[in-house]
């Protein structure tokens, strides 16, 4: 009797919302921690926990519409974040690797899978459909790669580009096989699908960035509106994919690729997206995948062992061969090859979608579904483990180049604040530099020492300003140490704090022009630059920094000989990387001067370098466009003159282009 009651209690799923959500949150908290203790990725724990509590395990939770809904949202979030981590520039520079890997990881599984399934008695159409499941893959181990810090590596760019290609082709095969099975594979089908796919892709990759840029410029001050807009674009584009009869996961990935150029990698908005996705929605998806698995089927139906064994072996071999072949062709070491294999071996999203559709139209039987679930279980456990095992041997950010002079510029970033609502871009620039080096932000506010005591109102305002800056830094997950100070002058206070707190760089705001008195006697910024023993970035941002499309470094021939020239290049490269902007260099040569070879200047081979002759201001102004970030290398030659770069060049450029952002970088000689 007791056993009967226990069985009844265990097999009855919990239906009340609060206990259901509490159990899922408990799984999200405990399962990853336990599995990481035994050196297995946490996402494996989430999948296996789904098996245990699901309808095929203890039956504590039912895979009802709510779980399916949240799991679908998690899947779309997973693909969306994969798109956000995909740089169009990286894809362009690694297009040959991505295209070749995408075609190889599609064709090899199609050929090998079709032959393997026909060898155990499957017909042509069912065999081709199952092979298309082998060809597609889900980037289940993406959180592992993100945690290891290898998202911008060459192997990741190759994988992400290849995933887009093979998944689209696999889902097209699914559509063709279903139509052929139903007898509807007509000319009208081809005339409808291909043009609609081309138009859809163009509208997403071309139209969405423009719509997003307009929205952020109009409503970028509202953080809640920004986040909601990003979510809306994800689901609108995903639904658009469904309307043209391709899987929404393809739309989610394209939405991420399209909008990534508008969201800096280290920005608070990107942090919110990743936090919500990785801690809530993606775990829902992983748990829901585990709920699909029924381990008892392998024991109850012996024939399922044969089908499952063939499918698992074919999937693993068919994914390893392309990874090994493409890796060897492009000179990847074994660690990179295994990461490429680990990321591409997982079968979940597209596989489940394809096999469900095929089962519903009676193209495949229950044995195939069982074998598919077994393949999903094995590959979903193997994928994160392989990625973690060999991915940790890769160096985080191994594709980026740094030099000793600038490697630590973001260690301790000092930024004076007077009004964060108007100087938000200075804080965002400081946060980008600090976060890229895992450094500390030092917001500073100075009250001037007067003959009369400091009023309570001034002290309250100082505390409010520093609290606002601290809140912005915490939202971006950056260490912050706010500093309030009373000093006799602004410039002396900044210089003293920079020395006392061992700042690595000072960021100052600039209005874009100098008054007559400042030109004659020197302004606050002049004195800060003269007193500082660390780099000073004098910055002006008429538009939000995240709208930057291109980082434009302009310099003269004479400046290429300065010891600080390499630091200017590294700063421009770092800004372009973090802002997901393109980088262009302009060398202005005197009319009778000789051009300088920059081959050994540490400039990436794929960076466009333009060399022109003539007046510096005129040539730079001619090439600038809106949403450019102009970087200039400043020098100080006279105590009463701040901007001695070709006289008053920065001020002249700022006056002629009031909409262009500028950074004048002063490095200690």
N, C-alpha and C positions, 0 to 999 in steps of 0.2 A: 504493500500500500504506500509506504514511504517512497519507494523507488518510483512508483507511478506518479505520485504528486510532484516529486523532484523533476521527473521527465516533463510533466505538463508545464511546470513553472519555467523550466529552462527553454522549452521549445516555443513558448508563447512570447512573441516579440513585444518589447516595450513600445507603447504607443503615445504616452503622455509627452508633450513637447519638452518640458523641463528636464525629465530624466534622460530622454533621448539626447538632447543637446549636451547635458552634463557628461554622459558616457563618451560621446564623441570628443569633447574637449579633454577628457581624461586620457583617451587614446592618443590625441595629438600631443599631450604633454609627456606621458610616460613612455610610449612605444619608442620614439626616437632616442630618448635618453638611455633606455635599456640596451638598444641595439648598438649605439655608439660606444657603450661600455665594452662590448665584445668585438669592437672594431668592425662593425658592419654599418653601412649607411642607414640613417634614420628612416629614410623612405621605405626601406625593406620592412622595417618594423611596422609602418603604417599599413602596408599591403597585407602582411601576415595577420595583423590585428583585425583587419577587415574580414579575412577568412575565418578567424575564430569567432567573432561576434555576429557574423552574417548569417543568412538563412541556411547556408550549407555547413555551418559550424554549430555553435551553441544556440543559435536562433534568437539571440538577445535583441538584435535589430533587424528590421525588415528593409529590404532594398525598395522602398516605396518611392512615390513621386518626389517627395522632398529630397531624399538622398540622391535620386537621379538628377534632379534640378541642380543641386549644389555641386554634385560631381561634374556635371556638364559645364557649369560656370568655372569650376576649378581647372578643367581641361582647357577651356578657352583662355583662361588666365595664364596657364602654363605656356601655351603657344604664343600668346600675346607678349609675355615677358621674353620669350626666345626671340621674337621679332625686335623688341626694344634693345636687346643686347647685340643685334646685328647691325653693323655699320655698313651703310651703302658704299662708302669709300673703301672699306676693307673688302667688301664683296667685289668691288670693281677691280681692286688691285690683285685679288686672289680668284678672279672669275674663272681662270683656266682650271684651277684645282677644284673649285666648287662644282663647276659644270661636269668635269670628268668624273668626280666622285659621285655626283648625283646620277649620272647615266650608268656608271658601273654598278652602283648599289641598287639600281632598278633592273638592269638587264640580266645580271648574274643570278639574282633570286628568281626572276621570271623564267629563265631557261632551266636552271637547276630544279626549281620548285615544280614546274610543269612536268618535267621528266620523272621526278621522284613520286609525285602523286599518281601519274598515269601508270607507273610501275606497280602500284598496289591496287590497281583496278579502277581508278577514277576515269571518267570521261574527259574529253578535251575541255569543254567549258568549265566544269567544276575544278579541274586541275589548274586551268589558267587563273580562275578566281582565287583559289587558295594561294597560288604563287604570287598573286598581286598583294596578298596579305604579308607574305615574306618580304616583298619589295618595300612596302611602306614601313615606317617606324615612328615611334613616339619618343621625344626627347625627355624621357622619364628621369634621366640622371642630370638634367640641367641644373637643379638646385645644388647638386654635388659639385659640379664644375664652377658654379658661381661662388660657392663657399671656399673652394680652393683658389679662387682669384685668377682663373685661366680663361675667362670669358673673351678677352680680346686677343687671345693667342691665335696663331695661324691655323692650328688644327681645329679650333672652335669655329672660325670663319668658314673653313672648308666644310665642316659638318653642317652648320646652319644653312649654308647655300645649297648643299647637296640634299638636305632634308626637304627643302622647299621643292626642289625638282622632282625627287623620287616620290614624294607624297602626292603631288599633283598628277604625275603620270600614273601612279597606282590607282588613284581614285578615278581617273579617266578610263582605265582598264575596267574597273568595276562598273562604271556607267555603260560601257560598250558591251560587256558580258551580259549584264542584266537585260539590256535591250535585245541582244541576240537571242537570249533564252526565251524572251517574250515574243520574239518574231517582229520586233519594231525597229530593227537596225536599218533605218531608211536614210536616204540622202538628206531629208529634212532635219533629221537629228544632228547630222554633222554640220549642216548649214546654220543651225541654231546654237549649238554648244560652243564651237570654236570662236565665232565672232563675239558672242556674249562674254566668253572668258577673257578675250583680248580687251574688250571695252571695260569690263569690270576691273581688271588689273591696272589699266591705264588710269581710270578714274580714282582708284585707291591710291596709287603711288604718286600721281600728279596732283589730284584735287585735294586729298586729305591734308597734305602739308600746308597748302595755301589756306584752306579753311581753318586749320589749327592756328596758323600764324596770325590770321585776322582775329580769331577769338582771343588768343593770349594777349594781343596788343590792346584789345578793347576791354577785356575783363580779367587781365592778368593779375590785378590787385586782389582778387578774391580767390583764396586758396581752395575753398570748398568748390567753387565753380570750376576751377581748373581740373580738379580730380574727377568731378562728375562728368565733365566734357570728355575726358580720356575714357572713362567707362562707357559713355554713350557711343563714342566712336568704335570701341571694341565690339559692342553688340550690334550696332548698325551694320558695320562691314561684315561681321559674321553672318548676320541674317541675309545680307545681300548675296553672300556666297551660296547660301541655301536656296535662294530664289533662282539662281542659274544652275542649280542641280550639281553643285560641288560641296564638299564637306565644309561646315563652318570653321573647322580648325585651320583650314587654309586661309580663310578670311581673317581669322584672329592673328595669324602669323603676319599676313600682309599689312594688317592695321598697325602692328607693332613696328614693322620695317618702315612704314610711311611716316609714323609720328615720332620715331626715335630722334630724328634730327631737330625736333623742337624741344626735347627734354634733356638737359645736360645730365650726364651719367651720375654725377654726385649731387644733384640738386635735391631739395626737400621733396619736390613732387615725385621724382623717381624713387626716393626712399619710401614714400607712402605707398606707391604702387607695389613695390617689391615686398614691403612689410605685410600689406593686406593679402597679397597673393600667396606668399610663402608660408605665412602663419595660419591662414584660414582656408582659402578656397582650394589651393593645390592639395593640402592634406585631405580635404573632403573627397577630391577626385581619387586619390590613392586608396583611401578606405573603401570607396565605392567599387574600385577595380577588384580589391580583395574579396568583396562580397559576391562577386560573380564566380569565384573559384569553388569547385566541388571536388575535393580530393578523393572522395569515396567512389566516384565514377570509374576511376582507374582500376579499382578492385572489383566493382560490380560487373563491369563489361570488359572481359579480357581483350576483345578486338580493339577496344579503345587504346590499349597499350601499344599495339602496332601502329595505329594511326598517329597517336601522340608521339611515339618515339621517332617516327619518320618526320613529322612536322617539326619537332624540336631540333633534331639533327640537321634537317635541311635549312631551317631558319638560321641556326648558328653558323654553319659552314658557308651559307650564301651571303651572310653579312661579313664574315671574316675575310673571305677572299678579296672583295673589292677594297676593303680597308687596307689589307696587306699590299695589294698590287698598286693602288694609288699612292700609298705611303712610300713604297720603295721607289716608284717613279719620280716622286718629288723630293726624295732624300730625307723623309721623316725618320727619326730614330724609333726604336722599338716602343718606347714609352708613348710617343705620339700616335703610333699605329694602334696601340691597344686602347688609347683614349678614343680614337676615331671609331674603333670597333665597339667599345663599350657604350658609346653614345648612340650608335646606330643599330644596336642589336635588340633593343627593347621593343616589344610588340604590345600595343594597348589600344590607343585611340582609333586610328584608322582601321586597324585589324578588327576591333570589335564592331565598328560601324559596318565594315564590308561583310563580315560573316553573319551579322544580324540580318542585313538586307537579303543576303543569299539564302539564309534559312527560311525567312518569311515567304520567299517565292518558290520554296522547295527545290532550290538548285543544289543544296547540300543537305546532308542528314544530320541526326543528332551526334553520331560518332565524330563528324568533322567539327561540330561545335565543341564537343568535349576535348578533342585534340587541340583545338584553338585555345581553349582555356588553359590547358596544361602548358602549351607553348608560351602563353602570356605569363603564367606563373614563373616558369623557369627563366625566361628572358628578363622579366621585371626584377627578379632577384639578382641575376647575373649582371645586368647593365650598370646599376649604381655601384656594385661591388668592384667591377672591373675598372670603371671610371675613377673611383676613389683610390684603388690600389695603385694604378699607374699614373693617375693625374697628379698625385701629390709629389711625384718626382719631377714634374714640370715646374719651372719658376713662374710665380705669379707675374702677369704682365710682361712676359718674356719678349714680346714684340716691341716694347717701347725702349727707347734709347735715352739714357741719362748720363750726365757727367758729374763728377764730384762737386763742381762749383754750384750746380743747381739742384742736386739730388735732395738737399735738405731745406730748400727755400720755404717749404710749407711746414716746417717743424713748429715754429711759433710765430704766428702771423698777427702782427699788431695793426689794428685798424681804429683810428679815432672816430668816434660817433658823436654827432651833434643832434641829428634827427633821423633815426632809422627809417621813418616813413619816406623820407626823400633820399636817403643814402642806402637804400636797400641793395642796390647793385654793388656798392663797395663791400657790403657784408657778404653778398653772394660770391663775389670774386675771392674774398678772403676765405670763405668756406670751401670753395673749389680747391684752392691751393692747400689749405690745411687738411682736407679730407684725402686728397691725392697722396699725401705723405703720412697719413695717420697722425697728423700733428694737432696742435692746440690753437684755438682762436683766442686772441687777446683783445677784446673790445675795450676801448679806453675813452673816458670822458674827463675833461679837465675843467675845473672851476678856477677862474683867475683870482689870485690873492689880491685883495683890496685893503684899503685902510680901514673900511668898515667890516664887521664880521660877516661871514657868509650867511645869507638868509636861509630860513627853513625851506622856502619855496625853491631855491636853487638846488639845495640838497635833495629835495623830493624829486625834482625833475631829473637830476643826475641818476638817482636810483631807478627811476622809471625807464630812462633811456638804456641803461645797462641791463635791466631786466628784460626789456624787449629784445635787445641783441642776444642775450642769453637764451631766450625762448626760441629765437630763429635758429640758433646754433644747435640746440637740443633737437629741434624738429628735423635737422639734417644729420643727426647722430654724429656730432663733432664735439670733442672735448673743448670746453670753454672756461676761461678764467676772466671774468669781468674785473676791470680795474677803474676805480674812481680816485681822482687825485686833485689836490689843490696846489697850484704852482704860480710863479710870478709871470710866466708867459706860456703861450701854447706851444711854441717850438721847443723851448727848453724842457717843458714837461714831457713832450713826446720823446725827445732825445734821451732824457734821463730814464724814462720807463723802458725804452728799448734797450738801454744798457743794463738796467737792473734786472729785467725779466728775460734777458738774453734772447731778444726777438731775432728771428731769422730774416724778416722782411717787414717793411712798413708800407701800408697802403693809404694814400691820401687822395681826397677828392679835389677836383679842379673845375673851376667854372668855365674855362675855355678862353679866358683872356686875362690880361694883367692891367691894372690901373697905372696911371702915370706915376703915382707915388711908389707903387711896387716896382716899377721898372727902374726908378731912380735910386730907391733905398733898399729894395729887396722886400719881398713879402714873407709870410709865414712859411710857405712851401720852400722858398729859397733857403731859409735858415735851417729848416729840417734836413734838406738835402746836404747842406754844408756840414751840419753837425753829426750826421748819421754815419755809423761805421758798418751798416748793413744796407742791402739794396732797398731802394725806395721806388714804389710804383705810383706815379702820379696819374690819376685816372679820371676820365669823364665818360659818363654813360647817359646820353639823352634818351635811350630806349632800354628796355629790360635786357640784361646780359644774355638771357636764354634765347633771344631772337638773333643772336649772332650766326650768320651763315658762313662767313669767311674771316679768318685771321690773316691780316695783311701786314707783313713785316717789311718796312721800307728802310733803306740804309744807303749811305754813300760809300764810295770806294775807300776813303780815308778811314771810315769806321771799321772796315773789315780787318784792319791791322791792330785795332784796340784789343786789350786782353778781355774786355767784357763782351766782345762780339759773340763768342760762343754761348755765353749765358743768355743773351738776347734771343738767339736761335732756339735754345732749349726752352725758354719761357714761352715763346710763340708756339712751339710744338706741343708743349704741355697744355696750353690754353685750347689749341685746336682739338686735341684729343678729348679733353674733358667737356668741351662745349659741343662736341660732335660736329665741328665745322671744318671746312677745307682750309688748307694753308697755302699761301702764296707769298713769294719773296720778290721784292723789287730792288734792284741795284741801280742807283742813279750815278752815272759816270759824268765827270766834267766834259765839256765839249772837246777839249784837247787831251783829256786824260785817257789812260789805258784801262781796258776792262780787266778785272781780276778773276782768276780761276778759283771757283769755290768748291772744287771737287773734294778737297780734304777739310772742308769747314764743318763737317758733322751734319750736313743737311741730308735728309732722306732722298734716295735716288728718284722717288716718284713725286717729289715736291716741285711744282712749277716755279721756275726762276726766270724773271724777265729782267733784261739789262737794257737800259735806255740812256741816252745822252740828253743833257740840257739842265734847266733849272729844277732844283729839287721840289720846291713847293708846287710848281706848275705840273710837273710830271706825276707827282703823287696825287694831286687833286684831280687830274684827268682820269685816273683809273679807279678812284674810290666810288663805291655805291652804298646805298642804304643797307643797313644790317651788316656792314663791315666793322671789324674791330682792328683799328690801325695801331700797330706797335712800333714805337720809335725808340732808338737808343740815345738817351740824353747824356750830356757831359756838362760839367761846370768849369768854366774858365775864369770867370770873374765873380767876386763876392757880391756884386750888386746886380748880377744878371742871372736869372734862373735858367731860361731856355737858350743856351748858346748853340744848339744844334742848327747850323746854318743861319745864325741870327735868331729871328723869331719865327722859325718855320712851324712849330706846332701851333702857335697862336694863329698864324696866317691860314693854316689848313683848317683849324677849328672854326674860324670865322666863315670860310668859304663852304664848309660842310658841317653845319650845325647838327645834322642828324646822325653823324658818324661817331661811334664810340672810339676813344683813344686811350692808350696807355703809354706814358713816357717812362721808360725804365732807366733808373740811375743805379749803376753798380759801382761799389768802391773800387778805385783804381789800385 
